[in-house]
Amino acid sequence: MKRSIAVARLWLEVNSFSPVPTVLADFEAKEWLAGGEMAALAGTPTELGGVCAFAEANPDWDLQLLRSAAADPGGPMDEALFERFLADVERGLAGRKWDAVYLSLHGALITERRTAPDIDVLKMVRRIVGDVPIGASFDMHANISPEVATLVDVSAGYKMLPHLDMDVAALKVLKMLVDRVDGRIKPVGAVARPGCILHSHNMRTTDGPMKELEEFAAARTVHPILDITPYGGFPYADSPFTGASVVVYADGDAAAARRVADEVSAEIKRLSPQFAVERPGARAGLESAREIDGGPVAVIESGDNTYSGGIADTTGLFRALLAFDPPEPAVFAYFHDPALAERAHAAGVGADLDCSLGGRVAPEYGAPVPVRAKIVRLTEGTFVNEGPMQRGVEAQMGRSALLRLGKIDVVVTSKRLPVNDRGYFALLGVDVANVKYLCVKAKNHFRAAFAPLCAGIVEVDTPGPAGIDLASMPYKHADKAHIE
């Protein structure tokens, strides 16, 4: 008889300072799946892709998806929707006897009423399944509570940013779970928190302090250590656990797990000053981009980065771009404005449109900018990611338009979609090789697909819900004294 693993997933990185809540439509645009619907992600470098790969390689195990809820980063999750997720998973777990449970969690989830809902998920599952082994994977930006080590038998997180190893993390947790069920390992965990809130701008693992930290951890992942995951944390998710941490699992040796966790925590603290960043303003950034030979040169506006819970509504970089009046082609991606996208579709390609761009949701980050633009492209907004990030996964920007203002093309979408894939611009008919200034609301994940195409990348500091000045953020729960 096959043994069984229950699978559930709740993946949302929350920016507590975003005025836009994350609702069911946001999950439906990415993942709101159950049962056999998981097969749609087979072969993709995602957690559910990893689950599908494990199931194919281990036919003696039956993996059942109870509920997968994943949305692109945004504001706090609707409380009723979170409770619906809990009910779906509880109902699925209670329906049969399980040999193990695998949970794909982000770790920086916030709801309208809860500051640590990931822990609520873990406690509910533990209450239902008793001593059945539980494994969990987390995003590198998880804000980890010390309770994690007491609630799950095994865990691991992403080791790469951009996150190209989501499936690897899932597969590692599933392997440890099976080894735990079969008695080959007796995992014990330890969590250490160095007491620092790190900027995520300089957290790429291709270079800098996070690369050094991952190498430090990897060198210590030797028997009896099963996994070491340093978590950079997500500074915009306001909770008592906001900040960096490390989780270590060892085979039967609690003292080793604690010793290594403390070692890695001390290394995070030592490296923490290197995570601090300074960036030029928008005008200075554009002038720097002009000095770089060739193109495209990416000018990225991290303060409104969608993958940090940005709202695609701030106008700092766009206003500077208009004043800069580039003599060479420029693209600005993007403004999220469903009503304006519909107006463009109603008017049709070739029509002129008098409208305002940005400042629709949060004018405190920049007032709307009135323009007269020509509609040059319309799309229904669905494409399949080329990769490397989330290769093969369908992406939806909704009904969208490309507007032209002289040398500047502006993307307007009806859904918030991070600009992380070349298919985004291909769908809009934009050949980025012919663009000098590629102005994008982005930060790190953008680089996986676009860094190889760019002559240079300039990151600028503008007002937004994911701004660089963490000390100015209106934290209610995190300890601002820990900001590095």
C-alpha positions in Angstrom: 0.0 0.0 0.0 1.2 3.5 -0.9 2.2 5.8 1.9 0.8 9.3 1.8 2.0 12.9 2.1 -0.5 15.8 2.5 0.7 18.9 0.7 -0.4 22.5 1.3 1.0 25.8 0.2 0.5 29.4 1.3 3.0 31.7 -0.3 2.7 35.5 0.0 5.3 38.0 0.9 3.5 40.9 2.6 4.5 44.6 2.6 2.7 45.8 5.7 3.0 49.4 4.4 1.1 48.8 1.2 -2.4 50.3 1.1 -3.6 47.6 -1.2 -4.8 44.3 0.5 -4.2 40.9 -1.1 -7.5 39.3 -2.0 -8.7 36.1 -3.7 -8.4 37.6 -7.2 -4.6 38.0 -6.6 -4.3 34.3 -5.7 -6.4 33.2 -8.6 -4.1 35.1 -10.9 -1.2 33.0 -9.7 -2.1 29.9 -7.7 -5.4 28.8 -6.2 -5.2 25.1 -6.8 -6.2 21.8 -5.2 -6.0 18.1 -6.0 -4.9 17.2 -9.5 -4.5 20.9 -10.5 -1.0 20.7 -9.1 0.0 18.8 -12.3 -0.1 22.1 -14.2 3.2 23.0 -12.5 5.1 19.8 -13.3 8.5 20.5 -14.8 8.6 24.1 -13.4 11.3 25.3 -11.0 8.7 25.9 -8.2 7.8 24.2 -5.0 4.9 22.4 -6.6 7.2 21.5 -9.5 9.4 19.9 -6.9 6.5 18.0 -5.4 5.5 16.7 -8.9 9.1 15.6 -9.5 9.3 13.8 -6.2 6.0 12.0 -6.9 7.2 10.9 -10.3 10.5 9.6 -8.8 8.8 7.9 -5.8 5.8 6.1 -7.1 5.4 4.3 -3.7 4.4 7.6 -2.2 1.0 9.3 -2.8 1.2 13.1 -2.6 -2.1 14.9 -2.3 -2.5 18.7 -2.7 -5.0 20.0 -0.2 -4.7 23.6 -1.2 -2.1 25.8 -2.9 -2.6 29.6 -2.4 0.2 31.7 -3.9 0.1 35.4 -4.9 2.7 37.9 -6.0 3.9 40.1 -3.1 1.4 42.7 -1.9 -0.4 44.1 1.0 -1.8 42.2 4.0 -3.9 39.1 3.2 -7.6 39.3 3.6 -8.4 37.8 7.0 -11.5 35.8 5.8 -9.5 34.4 2.9 -6.7 33.2 5.3 -9.4 31.5 7.5 -10.8 29.9 4.3 -7.3 28.5 3.6 -7.0 27.1 7.1 -10.5 25.5 6.8 -9.6 23.9 3.4 -6.4 22.4 4.9 -8.0 21.3 8.1 -10.8 19.6 6.2 -8.3 17.8 4.0 -6.1 16.7 6.8 -9.0 15.4 8.8 -10.3 13.3 6.0 -7.7 10.5 6.2 -4.6 9.2 7.9 -1.3 10.7 6.7 2.3 9.5 6.9 3.7 13.0 6.6 2.8 16.6 5.8 4.7 19.0 3.5 4.0 22.7 3.7 5.3 25.3 1.3 5.2 28.6 3.3 6.7 32.0 2.6 7.5 33.1 6.1 6.7 36.8 5.6 2.9 36.5 5.6 0.8 39.1 7.4 -3.0 39.2 7.4 -5.3 42.1 8.3 -5.4 40.8 11.9 -2.4 38.5 12.4 1.3 39.3 12.6 2.6 35.7 12.4 0.0 33.6 10.5 2.6 31.1 9.3 2.9 30.0 12.9 -0.9 29.7 13.1 -0.8 27.4 10.0 1.9 25.2 11.6 0.0 25.0 14.9 -3.2 24.0 13.2 -1.5 21.3 11.3 0.3 20.0 14.3 -3.0 19.9 16.3 -4.7 17.9 13.6 -1.9 15.3 12.8 -0.4 14.9 16.2 3.1 13.3 16.0 3.0 12.7 12.2 6.2 14.2 10.7 5.8 17.7 9.3 8.2 19.4 6.9 8.2 23.0 5.7 10.1 25.0 3.1 10.5 28.8 3.4 11.5 31.7 1.2 14.9 33.2 1.9 13.1 36.4 3.1 11.1 34.6 5.8 10.9 36.2 9.2 11.4 33.1 11.3 9.9 32.6 14.7 11.9 30.4 17.2 8.7 28.3 17.4 9.4 26.9 13.9 11.9 24.4 15.3 9.3 23.1 17.8 6.5 22.8 15.3 8.1 21.1 12.3 10.3 18.0 12.1 12.4 19.3 9.2 12.7 22.5 7.2 14.8 24.1 4.5 14.7 27.4 2.6 15.9 28.9 -0.6 19.6 29.4 -0.9 19.5 31.6 -4.1 18.4 35.1 -4.9 17.0 35.5 -7.5 15.1 32.5 -6.3 16.0 29.8 -8.9 16.0 26.9 -6.4 12.4 26.8 -5.2 12.0 23.2 -6.4 15.3 22.3 -4.8 14.1 23.5 -1.4 10.9 21.5 -1.8 12.8 18.3 -2.8 15.2 18.6 0.1 12.4 18.9 2.6 10.5 15.9 1.0 13.6 13.8 1.1 14.3 14.6 4.8 10.6 13.9 5.5 10.8 10.4 4.0 14.0 9.7 5.7 12.4 10.7 9.0 9.4 8.5 8.4 11.6 5.6 7.5 13.8 6.1 10.6 17.0 6.9 8.7 17.3 10.2 10.5 16.2 11.7 13.8 16.1 15.4 13.0 16.3 18.1 15.6 16.2 21.8 14.9 17.5 25.1 16.3 16.7 28.7 15.4 19.0 31.6 16.1 18.2 35.3 15.6 21.1 37.8 15.5 18.8 40.7 16.3 19.2 42.7 13.0 16.8 43.9 10.3 18.6 43.8 7.0 18.0 45.7 3.8 17.0 43.2 1.1 18.5 45.4 -1.7 21.9 43.9 -1.3 20.8 40.3 -0.6 21.6 38.7 -4.0 23.6 35.4 -3.7 25.6 36.1 -6.8 27.8 38.6 -5.0 28.2 40.5 -1.7 27.4 39.6 1.9 24.7 37.0 1.2 27.0 35.1 -1.1 29.6 35.0 1.6 27.0 34.0 4.2 25.7 31.1 2.0 29.2 29.8 1.5 29.9 30.0 5.3 26.7 27.9 5.9 27.4 25.4 3.1 30.9 24.7 4.5 29.3 23.7 7.8 26.6 21.4 6.3 28.4 18.2 7.2 27.3 15.3 9.3 25.4 15.4 11.6 24.1 18.7 10.1 21.3 18.1 7.6 20.5 21.6 6.5 21.5 25.2 7.3 19.4 28.0 5.9 20.3 31.6 6.6 17.2 33.8 6.3 17.7 37.4 5.4 14.2 38.3 6.5 11.8 40.7 4.8 12.0 44.2 6.4 8.6 45.4 5.1 6.6 42.7 6.8 5.9 44.2 10.2 5.9 41.5 12.9 7.7 40.7 16.2 10.0 38.4 14.2 11.0 40.8 11.4 14.7 40.4 10.7 17.4 37.9 9.9 17.6 34.4 11.3 19.1 31.0 10.7 17.5 27.5 11.0 19.7 24.4 11.4 18.6 20.8 11.5 20.9 18.0 12.7 20.6 14.3 12.8 20.0 13.4 16.4 22.4 16.0 17.8 20.6 19.0 19.4 23.8 20.4 20.7 25.4 20.4 17.2 22.3 22.1 15.8 22.4 24.8 18.5 26.2 25.3 18.1 26.1 25.8 14.4 23.0 28.0 14.5 24.8 30.3 16.9 27.9 30.3 14.7 25.9 31.3 11.6 23.9 33.8 13.6 27.2 35.5 14.7 28.3 35.6 11.1 25.1 37.3 10.0 25.7 39.9 12.7 29.3 40.4 11.5 28.2 40.9 7.9 25.1 43.0 8.7 26.7 46.4 8.0 27.4 45.3 4.4 23.7 44.9 3.7 23.1 48.7 4.2 22.7 50.6 0.9 22.6 54.1 -0.5 21.2 54.9 -3.9 21.1 58.0 -6.0 17.9 59.9 -6.7 16.0 59.4 -9.9 17.5 62.3 -11.9 21.1 61.4 -10.8 20.4 57.7 -11.7 19.2 58.6 -15.2 22.3 60.8 -15.7 24.5 57.9 -14.7 22.7 55.6 -17.1 23.4 58.1 -19.9 27.1 57.8 -19.3 27.0 54.0 -19.8 27.9 53.0 -23.4 25.3 51.0 -25.3 22.1 49.7 -24.0 19.8 48.8 -22.7 20.6 50.4 -19.3 18.2 49.3 -16.6 17.2 52.1 -14.2 15.3 50.3 -11.5 13.0 51.8 -8.9 13.2 49.6 -5.9 10.9 51.7 -3.7 7.9 50.5 -5.7 9.2 47.1 -6.6 6.3 44.8 -7.1 8.2 41.8 -5.7 8.7 43.8 -2.5 4.9 44.5 -2.3 5.1 47.7 -4.3 1.9 49.1 -5.7 3.1 50.1 -9.2 1.7 53.5 -8.6 4.5 55.8 -7.5 5.7 58.5 -9.8 9.2 59.5 -8.7 11.2 57.8 -11.5 8.5 58.5 -14.1 8.3 62.2 -13.4 12.2 62.4 -13.5 12.2 60.5 -16.8 9.8 63.0 -18.4 11.9 65.9 -17.2 15.1 64.2 -18.4 13.5 64.1 -21.9 15.6 61.3 -23.3 16.8 61.7 -26.9 17.0 57.9 -27.2 14.2 55.3 -26.7 13.0 54.6 -23.2 10.5 52.2 -21.7 8.8 52.7 -18.3 7.3 49.6 -16.7 4.9 50.0 -15.2 1.7 51.6 -13.8 -1.1 49.4 -12.4 -4.3 51.1 -13.5 -7.2 48.8 -14.5 -9.5 51.6 -15.4 -7.0 53.3 -17.7 -6.1 50.0 -19.3 -9.8 49.5 -20.1 -10.0 53.1 -21.5 -7.1 52.3 -23.8 -8.7 49.1 -25.1 -12.0 51.0 -25.7 -10.2 53.7 -27.7 -8.0 51.3 -29.7 -4.5 51.3 -31.2 -3.6 54.6 -32.8 -5.9 56.8 -30.6 -4.6 59.6 -28.5 -5.5 59.5 -24.8 -5.6 62.3 -22.3 -5.0 60.7 -18.9 -3.1 60.7 -15.6 -0.4 58.2 -14.8 0.4 57.1 -11.2 -0.7 58.6 -7.9 -4.0 56.8 -8.1 -3.7 54.7 -5.0 -1.1 56.5 -2.9 -0.5 60.1 -4.0 1.6 60.6 -0.9 4.4 58.8 -2.9 3.9 61.2 -5.9 1.0 63.1 -7.4 -0.6 61.8 -10.6 1.2 63.0 -13.8 -1.2 64.3 -16.5 -0.1 63.3 -20.1 -1.3 63.0 -23.6 -0.2 59.7 -25.1 -0.7 57.6 -28.2 -1.9 54.0 -27.8 0.6 51.8 -29.7 -0.1 48.3 -28.4 -2.9 46.4 -26.7 -2.8 42.9 -25.2 -4.9 40.6 -23.1 -1.8 40.1 -21.0 -1.2 36.4 -20.6 2.2 34.7 -21.4 4.3 31.9 -20.2 7.6 32.7 -18.4 10.7 32.0 -20.5 12.8 31.8 -17.3 15.1 31.3 -15.7 12.9 32.3 -12.9 9.6 30.4 -12.8 10.2 29.0 -16.3 7.1 27.5 -17.8 4.7 29.2 -15.3 1.8 31.2 -16.8 1.9 34.9 -16.0 -0.9 37.4 -16.2 -0.7 41.1 -16.4 -4.4 41.4 -17.5 -5.6 43.6 -20.2 -2.8 46.0 -20.8 -1.6 48.9 -23.0 1.6 50.4 -24.3 1.3 54.2 -24.4 3.8 56.4 -26.3 5.0 59.9 -25.2 7.7 61.0 -27.6 10.6 58.7 -27.0 9.1 57.2 -23.9 6.8 54.1 -24.0 4.8 53.4 -20.8 3.2 50.1 -19.8 -0.2 50.2 -18.1 -1.6 47.0 -16.7 -4.8 45.8 -15.1 -3.0 43.4 -12.8 0.2 43.8 -10.7 2.8 41.6 -12.3 6.5 41.8 -11.4 8.8 42.5 -14.4 10.8 39.4 -14.0 10.7 37.8 -17.4 11.5 38.7 -21.0 8.1 37.5 -22.1 6.6 40.6 -20.4 8.1 42.9 -23.0 7.8 40.5 -25.9 4.0 40.4 -25.3 3.9 44.2 -25.6 6.0 44.2 -28.8 8.9 45.9 -27.1 12.4 44.9 -28.3 14.5 45.8 -25.3 17.7 45.5 -27.4 16.6 48.8 -29.1 15.9 50.6 -25.8 18.5 52.8 -24.1 16.7 53.4 -20.8 14.8 50.4 -19.4 13.0 52.0 -16.5 11.4 49.3 -14.3 9.8 49.0 -10.8 12.1 46.2 -9.7 15.0 45.2 -7.5 16.7 41.7 -7.5 14.6 39.1 -9.3 14.5 41.3 -12.4 18.2 40.6 -12.8 17.9 36.9 -13.5 16.4 37.4 -16.9 17.6 40.9 -17.8 21.1 41.3 -16.4 22.6 39.4 -19.3 20.9 41.8 -21.7 21.8 45.0 -20.0 24.9 47.2 -20.6 24.4 48.3 -17.0 22.0 48.5 -14.1 21.4 51.6 -12.0 19.2 51.4 -8.9 17.5 54.6 -7.7 15.9 55.8 -4.5 12.4 57.2 -4.8 9.5 57.4 -2.3 7.5 54.2 -2.1 6.2 51.5 0.2 9.4 49.5 -0.1 11.8 52.5 0.3 15.4 52.3 1.4 15.0 54.3 4.6 13.7 51.6 6.9 13.9 53.9 9.9 11.1 56.0 8.4 8.7 53.0 8.1 5.8 53.1 10.5 6.6 49.9 12.3 4.2 48.8 15.0 5.6 45.3 15.9 9.2 45.1 14.7 12.0 46.4 16.9 13.3 49.4 15.0 16.5 49.3 17.2 17.5 46.3 15.1 17.6 48.1 11.8 21.1 47.9 10.3 
